[in-house]
Amino acid sequence: MRTTLDLPEKLVNEAMKLTHSDTKTRVIILALQELIRKSKISDLKNYKGKIDLDLNLNLDELRNRH
């Protein structure tokens, strides 16, 4: 998808240096992927303490399950 953006040059250049990206497109893709990853982690944290997992399983039994 082609999009025209007006981004702060200093910010983009700093991000490119930090990520070792050679193109502006690559640095934007990395930034979007990181934003999505962090958002998903944040969503998962909302379940902390709300899901009861039975972790008393024998690892040998789990390995042999088909």
C-alpha positions in Angstrom: 0.0 0.0 0.0 1.4 3.4 -0.9 0.8 6.2 1.6 2.2 9.7 1.9 3.2 10.7 5.4 4.7 13.8 6.9 7.0 12.5 9.5 9.6 14.3 11.6 12.9 13.7 9.8 15.0 13.7 13.0 12.7 11.1 14.5 12.8 8.8 11.4 16.6 9.2 11.1 17.1 8.3 14.8 14.9 5.3 14.4 16.7 4.2 11.3 20.1 4.4 13.2 18.8 2.5 16.2 17.2 -0.3 14.2 20.0 -0.4 11.6 17.3 0.0 8.9 18.5 1.1 5.5 15.1 2.4 4.3 12.3 4.5 5.8 9.8 1.8 4.7 11.7 -0.8 6.8 11.8 1.4 9.9 8.1 2.1 9.7 7.3 -1.6 9.2 9.5 -2.4 12.3 7.7 0.3 14.3 4.3 -1.1 13.4 5.3 -4.6 14.2 6.6 -3.5 17.6 3.5 -1.5 18.3 1.3 -4.6 17.6 3.5 -6.9 19.6 3.4 -4.6 22.6 -0.3 -4.2 22.4 -0.8 -8.0 22.3 1.4 -8.4 25.3 -0.6 -5.8 27.1 -3.8 -7.6 26.3 -2.4 -10.8 27.6 -1.5 -9.2 30.9 -5.1 -8.4 31.5 -5.7 -12.1 32.0 -3.1 -12.4 34.8 -4.6 -14.1 37.8 -7.9 -14.7 36.0 -7.2 -18.0 34.3 -6.8 -21.1 36.5 -4.3 -23.5 34.9 -3.8 -27.0 36.2 0.0 -27.3 35.8 0.2 -30.5 37.9 0.8 -32.6 34.8 3.6 -35.0 34.4 5.9 -34.0 31.6 6.4 -37.6 30.6 2.7 -38.0 30.1 2.5 -34.9 28.0 5.3 -36.0 25.8 3.6 -39.4 25.1 0.2 -38.0 24.3 -0.8 -38.3 20.7 
